Amino acid sequence: MSADETTSDWLLEGTTDPDEVAGRYDAWAESYDDDLVSWSYQAPGVAAEAVIAHQPEARTVLDVGCGTGLVGKALRARGCAARIVGLDISQASLRVAHQTGAYDALDRADLQQPLGVEDDSMDALVCAGVMTYLPDVEAVWREFARVVRPGGIIVVTQREDLWEPRRCQEVVDRLATDDVWTALDVSGPAPYLPHADGGLASLGCYYLLARVR
């Protein structure tokens, strides 16, 4: 599968069914990187810059929804020497990510379920281009905070059209009130897939940067 109009329509709809997500990305894995480059995908580079700027001494980074490895490659390109672990639901995408050489470990995971990662074990966590498929925002973000040590950072993107319907700012604020994290920055909407087909091109995304307490 390549990124034709049908793919763009499917992405815009944003299914939350794990089996459908896995199947779609398995079929897309081989051409995914080229397609995203042609769409000027912004998120991996922005997320990697945030990790380097705010957690430069990170020894462990978890890439949640790593796909074909774009975040891992962006981190390595910026000199990140941390142990990078990637999780994704698409086995075919994980095979492509393995070929990049950017990851120290890669595992298949349904990201709507608790992560198979120990408490307080990561210095940084990145989740770029994935929250579309994870509807229970609060449960997911609390789970992210569970696996990141106090003082570590979380970098997450969320599509502009889902930010309000899923009450993302309310979740950001509630986790701050509950002493789960300190929100360092919420910015957007920023360019996301500016050269994509159809309605995707007009969508922006929000970037959330938080430090775990």
Secondary structure as the mmCIF struct_conf table of DSSP 4:
data_model
#
loop_
_struct_conf.conf_type_id
_struct_conf.id
_struct_conf.beg_label_comp_id
_struct_conf.beg_label_asym_id
_struct_conf.beg_label_seq_id
_struct_conf.end_label_comp_id
_struct_conf.end_label_asym_id
_struct_conf.end_label_seq_id
HELX_RH_AL_P HELX_RH_AL_P1 GLU A 5 GLU A 13
HELX_RH_AL_P HELX_RH_AL_P2 PRO A 18 SER A 38
TURN_TY1_P TURN_TY1_P1 TRP A 39 SER A 40
HELX_RH_AL_P HELX_RH_AL_P3 ALA A 43 HIS A 54
TURN_TY1_P TURN_TY1_P2 PRO A 56 GLU A 57
BEND BEND1 ARG A 59 ARG A 59
STRN STRN1 THR A 60 VAL A 64
TURN_TY1_P TURN_TY1_P3 GLY A 65 GLY A 65
TURN_TY1_P TURN_TY1_P4 GLY A 67 GLY A 69
HELX_RH_AL_P HELX_RH_AL_P4 LEU A 70 ALA A 77
TURN_TY1_P TURN_TY1_P5 ARG A 78 GLY A 79
BEND BEND2 ALA A 82 ALA A 82
STRN STRN2 ARG A 83 ASP A 88
BEND BEND3 ILE A 89 ILE A 89
HELX_RH_AL_P HELX_RH_AL_P5 GLN A 91 THR A 100
TURN_TY1_P TURN_TY1_P6 GLY A 101 GLY A 101
BEND BEND4 ASP A 104 ASP A 104
STRN STRN3 ALA A 105 ARG A 108
TURN_TY1_P TURN_TY1_P7 LEU A 111 GLN A 112
BEND BEND5 GLN A 113 GLN A 113
BEND BEND6 GLY A 116 GLY A 116
TURN_TY1_P TURN_TY1_P8 ASP A 119 ASP A 120
STRN STRN4 MET A 122 CYS A 127
BEND BEND7 GLY A 129 GLY A 129
HELX_RH_3T_P HELX_RH_3T_P1 MET A 131 TYR A 133
HELX_RH_AL_P HELX_RH_AL_P6 VAL A 137 VAL A 147
STRN STRN5 VAL A 148 ARG A 159
HELX_RH_AL_P HELX_RH_AL_P7 GLU A 160 TRP A 163
TURN_TY1_P TURN_TY1_P9 GLU A 164 ARG A 167
HELX_RH_AL_P HELX_RH_AL_P8 CYS A 168 THR A 177
TURN_TY1_P TURN_TY1_P10 ASP A 178 ASP A 179
BEND BEND8 VAL A 180 VAL A 180
STRN STRN6 TRP A 181 PRO A 191
BEND BEND9 TYR A 192 LEU A 193
TURN_TY1_P TURN_TY1_P11 PRO A 194 HIS A 195
BEND BEND10 ASP A 197 ASP A 197
HELX_RH_3T_P HELX_RH_3T_P2 GLY A 198 SER A 202
STRN STRN7 GLY A 204 VAL A 212
#
